[in-house]
Amino acid sequence: MKKEITILDGGFGQSIVNKGIVQIGTLWGCSAYLDEKDHHHVVDTHLEFINAGSQIITTSNFTIRKRRLAQNNLENRFEEFLTIAGNLAKKAVIKSNKNIKIAGSLPTQGETYKSDIFLSDKQLINEFEISANILNPYVDLFYLDVLCSLKEIECALKAVSKFNKDIVIGIHLKKNGKLPSGDDILNLKPLIEHFNIKAVIGGCISPEIYDLSQSSLRRLNCAFGYKINAFEDIPDDWSIQPGVNPNLNLGKRSDLDNQRFVEFCNNAIENGATYIGGCCEINHNHIKSFVNQL
């Protein structure tokens, strides 16, 4: 293919859960950080994606945010868990002996897939900056991980711009092609022009939502792509339940196997996408199948 394609990883948290990690509360895959004996699962999962062909791996800390840790009475382990996430990603890259970049995950500070903001702008900027500062020694770029409003994206960008690293914005989108906040994708244009944005991708969205949104992503005049999921549906009012594997109440699609994933990726590339990856329920075999046919 003539275009330079950047291959991302897939759904890390779900891959960890599928290895048999016992979920604690609402920590999802990050439950692996509670006991050192489970840390090798994190390294192994990073290596699965690296060996499949991922060029950028993302630190596994989507649920390591103060609000989520408070739900599990683990606020005092925030810095420890983020440091572990950075260390294990770095360990996997060293072990692979490949030229792999690490993206530091900076997830929404609110509820997953929702635009509710529980902090002031100043507090939001501070929380993003604290997380970025802890991850910074381990990462090559930052990934704004499934953010749901223009306001939160702007606060995150203000927080991480001081580190002078590339930034990939991962926006969550609803079935109308807009962010959960109601913001239009094109409203990102001024931010893209002002900050050091490497790409804008649809974060944890369905293939159908990506197809609906790709024309708007193209009009941003920067690199774009996706990390699609294989959930059956994400209701607007969905919230993660303690100890529950999300695929049990969001469902796992049966029509997004390796072949279908490859077909989707090839079609997206033909229409301009250059950042290719997956999120929940997209595993290393999906990534490997895509890479093998390049």
N, C-alpha and C positions, 0 to 999 in steps of 0.2 A: 504494500500500500504506500502511496506517495506521501500521505500525511504523517507527521510525527505523532504517534499515539502514546499517551501516557497511561500506563496500566496500573490501576489502583488495586487495593485488596478487596475483600468481601466482608461479610457480616461476622465480625470478630466475636462479639458477645454471644451470638447464637451458636457459633462454632464451639466456643468454650462450654456452653451449657450442654451441648450435644455430646461432650466428652464425659459427662456424668458428674460435673461439678455440682455440689449441693448448694442450691441458691439460698442466700440469706436475705430475708426481707425483700427489699426492692433493689438490691445491688446487682441482680441479674448476673452477667458473666464476671463482673468484678468481685464476686464472692471468692474468686480464686486467689485474691490477695490476702485473705484473712489468715491463711496457713501456708507457711513456706513450702510445705510438701506439694502444694498445688501449683507453685510458680512455674514448674517445668511445662505444664499444660499451656501456659501463656507463650513461652518461648517456642514450643512445638507448633502452636497454631500460627504464629508469625512465620515460622519456617515453612509451613505448608503453603502459605500464600507466596512467599518468596520463591520457593521451588516451583510453584505453579506458573510464575512469570510476573508477579506483581513487582513494579519498579518503585512504588511508594507504599510503605506500610504505615498504618495509623496506630498511635499509642492506644492501648485498650483502657480507657478511663472514662467512658461515656457516663457512667453513673457516679463517678467520683466528683461530686459537686456538693457543696455544703448543705444545700436543701435536702438532697437525697440521703446524705450521710446522717443528717439530723433525724430523719425518719427511722433510722436504724441504730440510733444512739452511738454513732461512731465518729462524731465530729472531730474528736481529738486525733484521729488517724488520717486526716485529710492530706497533710503534707507527706506523710509516710507512704500512703497509697499512690499518690502521684509520682513520687520518686521511684517507687517500685515499677510503675508502668513505664517510665522512661528508661530505667535500667534494663528491664527485660526486653524491651524493643531493641535497645542497643546491643544487648547480648545476642539476640537472634541475628542481627545484621553481621556482627563480628563472626559468629559461628557459620554463617552462610558463605563468607568470603566473597561476597558479591557487592557491587556498587549500588546499594539500595538507599533510598532516602527515607527518612522518618518524618511523618507529619504529626505534630502535637495536637491531639484532640482537645478542642475547647467547646464543650457542649453547651446547649442552652442552660441558663441558670434557673429556668422555670420548670414547667411540666413538659414532658416529652410530647411532641406533636401539637402543642398548644402555644398560644401567644401571650398567655397570662404572665405579667411581670410583677414580681413581688418586691422589687428593690427600686430605689431611686436611680437615676442615671449615674450619679456619682458612685453609688454602691455597686452598680453593675460593672462599671469601668474598673473599679477596685478589685472585684472578684475575678474578672477576666485577667487582669494584670498579675494577680497573685498566682493563679494557675499557670499562666504563660511563663512567669519567672521561674517556677519550679521545674517546668518541662524544658525550658530553653537550653540547658546544657546538653540535652540528649537529642534534640530534634533539628531538622534542616529547614522546616517550614511549619506553618501553623494551619490547621484545618478547623474552620468554624463549623462545628459538627451539628447539623440538623437544627439550624436556628430558624425561628418562626416569625420574626418581625423585623422591619427595617430599623426600628429603634434599637433592638438588641444587637443587630449586626453593626450598626454605627458605633455603639458603645464598645463592642468587642474590637473593632478596628482601631478605635482610639487607644485602647489598652495595649494592643500588640504592635502598633506601628513603631514604638520605641526600640523594638528588637531588630529592626531592619532585616527581616526575613520575608520570603515569599509567603503569600496568604492565599489559600483556596477557600472560597465561601461555599458552604454547603447549605442550601436553602430547602426547607421542607415546603411542599406545595400540596394544596388540596385539589379536589376533583374539578374545581373551577379554574385551575391553573394559577391561583394566587396563593400568597403566603397565608398561614392561619390568621394573621392579623388583618387580612384583607388588602395588604399592600400588593401592588402590581410589581412584577419582576422588573419592569423598565424603570421603576423608581430607584433601582440600584445604580443607575448610570452615574450620578454625581459622585457616589462613593468610589466607584471603580476608577474614575478619573482622578480622584484625590489621593487614594491609598495605593499601596503596592500589591495589587490584586493579580495573582497568576491565572486564576480561573474561577468561574462560577459554575457550580454543579447542583443538580437536583439531589438532595440528601434524603435517603430512605423514602423514596417515592416508587410508585408502581410504574411499570413500563408504559401503561396507558396515560398516566399523568405526565410522564416525560414526553411522550409523543405530542400531547396537547400543548406542552410548554416550550418545545424546542425552538419554535420560530421566535418567541420572545427572548429566549436565551441567546439566540444568534444575533439579535438586534442590540445586544449589550456591547458588541464589538470587542469582545475578549474571548479567550479560550473557554470552552464550556463542555459539559458532559454530565455524568450522573454516577450515583451509587444506588442502583435500583434494589428494591426488596422483592421478596416472593411471598409476602403476606396476601391472604385473600382480600382483606379489607381493613382499613384503619378508621373506625367510626370517629366522628368529630368530637364525641364526648369520652373517648377512651382514655383510661388511666391505668398504668401498670399496677397490678395487685401483688402484695407481698408473697414471695415464694412461688409465684405462678410463672411458668414458662410462657412468654407472650404468644407463641404459636398455638397454644391451647385455646386462647380466646380471640386471636386474630386470624387463625387458620393459616395453613400452608398451601400455596397453590400447587396443583398437580400438573399444570400446563407450562411450567417454566423450568424444564429440564435443561441439561447442558446444551443440547442442540438448539432449543428455542432461544436460550440465552445468546448463543453465538449468532443466530439469525438476527436477533434484536440488535446486538452490538454492531454487526456489519451494516445494517440499515441505518443506525444512528450515525455511524461514521460517514456514510455516503451523504448524510444531511448535515455534516459539519462538526459532529462531536469529536473531540480529541482526548477527553479524559474519560476512561472506561473503567467501571468497577461495580461492586455490589455492596449491599447492606444486608439486613436481616434475612436469613435463609439462603443467601447466595454464598456458597462455600468455595473452597479452593479448586474443586473439580470443575465448577463453572468457569473460573478464571483460566484454568489449565486448558480446557477445551477451546476457549477463545484464542489463547496464545498459540496453541498448536496449529491453528489454521491460518495464522498470519503469514 
